[in-house]
Structures are given as structure tokens and as C-alpha cells.
């Protein structure tokens, strides 16, 4: 998982922070302000958080850096102000690698129980009370992540040979189905921070993109993960793909991947949910990674019928955004935000022409160090954040 880089900020208004001083750096001028979600005194930064958006209502689940419990904050005014956090799971060492989705007023959370090395999840209606976490079991093979929606909880995992999906039922994972081959080796951690991405278009439609032997593979199911077709490859046979991200832009399936051979990001889209891919590949340009061999926290999000944004973090934890306003036909590189630390895949969301990203930093005043979890949002597809 990524680690957040620190910078100094001062509070200007309730729920809002702005950068220190009258900076003339055009990179920093791309950031007008950030929204304070929560803070805590201490030395440990907020490392794990996820955001879900439903119109102007936002939910952020995060692991408290002091207690290592899972908490939730919400906003009804598009992130301008936030409720006091509520504790969802008071067990210790829970809340790493959270994943949040929202359907109306129903919130679904998946996260990791680090003590027992098993997944946990919970569902709540009405905005944040009455949580009842469920603890799953882990198969003997590598568990990547869970996905919970109104139809149930689904687990994705690999035996380093194949990628599988199974549904949780009556205390166990049942009826595993094979998604496709996995020959990329260890996926990057028990909680699934490896070269793969799961997306959803509807409760019964899951799309999986993953790197396999240097190529990108995609597969889509229309029946709650119980059956999958043969994977297709949006990438060329000559690439060495080491990172991939995907999303749905309406019914259009969009994939971005990093080619380690050329050091470039590439974009492909499918109008038939991954069965076939548009002719031609969009080259999004070279990627500066420093000491990294692949981008940190590569992500792609749609924030409207034709708006797309790709985000990644380099070896210095600078945030890069490349955006498109015509559905991925042409792309524009936005200012690099060098003052922000690495985010996570589930910290980057798009909804109703707005992009959201979470990050953290510390503010030391009179010798007292305060860790802050903050949100940036953009309504011009990554050109400016506030």
C-alpha cells in the first residue's frame, strides 16, 4: 500500500484547508483548497480510506490510525462539511484496504481483518447506523478482495494459476467459477493491491481487468459472477503491462494500462462490455516513475457521459492526472500535484461531473502533530482541485 507524503497547511474555514502562503508555483495553484474530513493527534498518517459518492452525498470509510478500528464519515453537501465519524467495527486491526459503494441510501463496505487475515464486510441503510459486520473465511489460496452489493458478497482470489470468483453463502464461499489465467506471480499483497481491477456496471454485471504474462486481460459476467466468457485482450501482444485500471462510462467499458517496455500509459474502450475493443490504442504519454517499476495506485474514473480522468502516483508520490472530455478520443495532461502523497485505488471516484480523491498529511503546531484525512474534488476534470 502507498504511504502519504506530508506537507503543511492551515485551516481557513470549517471543513476547508488551503495551502500555506501566497504561492506562485503554477503546480500548486492547481489546488485551491482541500476538505478536512477528520483528524487525530499522533505520528501515524491515515493510510487506508475509501470514498463512495451518490449525487452530492459522500461517504468515506477509513482505518483510524491510532485505534486501528474502522470508521465512517459522511457529507450531504458534496464534501463541504462532514459529520463526526462513527465507529463501524470496533475490533482492533481492521479496516485496511477498504472498498465502499453506495446505492441510494444503502452503503456497502468491504475491508480486511488484519489480525485473522480474513475479509470482512457490512451493509447499512439510512446513512450510517446499525452496522453488523460479517467475517468471511479465506481459502488456502491468495485472497484479493470482496465485492458486496444488494445481491450478496462475492470473493475474488487466485491460486497463482487461475483467477476465481465465488459467492458467500451459509458461512462459506461456494460455487467458484474460473475467470481466466493468472501467471503474473504473487499479486502484491493479501488484500489485493496487485495488477488487477474489478468494476461494476450493475449489480449483476462485474468486469475484471488484470495483467497476465505482460498482456491485459478482461472478462465480464452478467450473472452475478457464476459464469464467465473467454477473456479478451485490449493490449497488444508486444506490451509488458504491469498495472491496469478500469471503469464503466455509462455502458462503455474503459481500460487504462501501463506498458513497462515503453514507459507509457495506454487507453482502450469497448462498447460491447469487453467482447470487442475499439480499433486503435490511445497513447496517454510517457510516465515518470522514478524508482518505481509501475505507477502507484493507477486509477481511471468517469465523471459524466464523456468525461474520463486517469490518475497515478510516481516514485516521489506526486499525483498525475490525464483527462479526456470526449470519451477517451483525445487526452490532456493536467498539472502535477507534487505536494500530495500516494493515494489508493479506492480513494479515487467520479460522480455527477465531479472527481474526488482522498489523501492525508500532518500539521504540526506548537510541537503538537495532527494527522489529517482530507478530500480534493475537481469539477473541471482534474485541471483544478478544491
DAHUZI-V28077 format. One record per pair of residues at least 6 apart in sequence whose C-alpha atoms are under 6 Angstrom apart, sorted by the first residue. I is the first residue (numbers start at 1). J is the second residue. Records with the same first field share a line. If there is no record, write none. Layout:
# DAHUZI-V28077
I: J + J
This chain:
# DAHUZI-V28077
2: 342
3: 342
4: 341 + 342
5: 341
6: 361 + 362
7: 361
8: 363
9: 19 + 20
10: 17
11: 17
15: 35 + 36 + 81
16: 34 + 35 + 36
17: 33 + 34
18: 33
27: 335
30: 384
31: 384 + 385 + 386
32: 385 + 386
33: 386
34: 375 + 376 + 386
35: 374 + 375
36: 374
37: 82 + 373 + 374
38: 373
39: 371 + 372
40: 370 + 371
41: 369 + 370 + 371
42: 369 + 370
44: 65
45: 371
46: 65
48: 62 + 63 + 96 + 97
49: 61 + 62
50: 60 + 61 + 98 + 99 + 100 + 346 + 347
51: 59 + 60 + 347
52: 58 + 59 + 100 + 101
56: 77 + 78
57: 75 + 76 + 78
58: 74 + 75
59: 73 + 74
60: 72 + 73
61: 71 + 72
62: 70 + 71
63: 69 + 70 + 95
68: 92 + 93
69: 89 + 90 + 91 + 92 + 94
70: 88 + 89 + 95
71: 86 + 87 + 88
72: 85 + 86
73: 83 + 85
74: 82 + 83
75: 81 + 82
93: 114 + 115
94: 112 + 113 + 114
95: 111 + 112
96: 111 + 112
97: 111
98: 110 + 111
99: 109 + 110
100: 108 + 109
101: 107 + 108
105: 125 + 126 + 127
106: 124 + 125
107: 123 + 124
108: 123
109: 121 + 122
110: 120 + 121
111: 119 + 120
112: 119 + 120
113: 119
118: 137 + 138
119: 136
120: 134 + 135 + 136
121: 133 + 134
122: 132 + 133
124: 131
141: 159
142: 157 + 158
143: 157 + 190
144: 156 + 157 + 191 + 192
145: 156 + 192
146: 154 + 155
147: 153 + 154
153: 167 + 168
154: 166 + 167
155: 165 + 166
156: 164 + 165
157: 163 + 164
158: 164
160: 182 + 185
161: 181 + 182 + 183
162: 180 + 181 + 182
163: 178 + 179 + 180 + 182
164: 177 + 178 + 179
165: 176 + 177
166: 173 + 174 + 175 + 176
167: 173 + 174
177: 226
179: 228
182: 212
183: 212 + 213
184: 212 + 213
187: 194
188: 194
195: 210 + 211 + 243 + 244
196: 209 + 210 + 244
197: 208 + 209 + 245
198: 207 + 208
199: 206 + 207 + 247
200: 206
204: 222 + 223 + 224
205: 221 + 222
206: 220 + 221
207: 219 + 220
208: 218 + 219
209: 217 + 218
210: 216 + 217
214: 240 + 241
215: 235 + 241
216: 233 + 235
217: 231 + 232 + 233
218: 231 + 232
219: 231
221: 228
239: 259
240: 259 + 260 + 261
241: 258 + 259
243: 257 + 258
244: 256 + 257
245: 255 + 256 + 299
246: 254 + 255 + 300
247: 254 + 301
248: 254
249: 302
252: 270 + 271
253: 269 + 270 + 273
254: 269
255: 267 + 268
256: 266 + 267
257: 265 + 266
258: 264 + 265
263: 286 + 287
264: 285 + 286 + 287
265: 284
266: 282 + 283 + 284
267: 281 + 282
268: 281
269: 277 + 278
270: 277 + 278
289: 314 + 315
290: 315
291: 315
292: 315
295: 312 + 313 + 314
296: 312 + 313
297: 312 + 344 + 345
298: 311 + 312
299: 310 + 311 + 345
300: 309 + 310
301: 308 + 309 + 350
302: 308 + 350
303: 350 + 351 + 352 + 353 + 354
304: 352 + 353
306: 325 + 326 + 327
307: 324 + 325 + 327
308: 323 + 324
309: 322 + 323
310: 321 + 322
311: 320 + 321
312: 320
313: 319 + 342
317: 341 + 342
318: 337 + 338
319: 336 + 337
320: 336
321: 334
322: 332 + 333 + 334
323: 331 + 332
324: 330 + 331
334: 383
343: 359
347: 357 + 358
348: 356 + 357
349: 355 + 356
354: 378 + 379
355: 377 + 378
356: 376 + 377
357: 375 + 376
358: 374 + 375
359: 374
360: 372 + 373 + 374
361: 371 + 372
362: 370 + 371 + 372
363: 369 + 370
376: 385 + 386
377: 385 + 386
378: 384 + 385
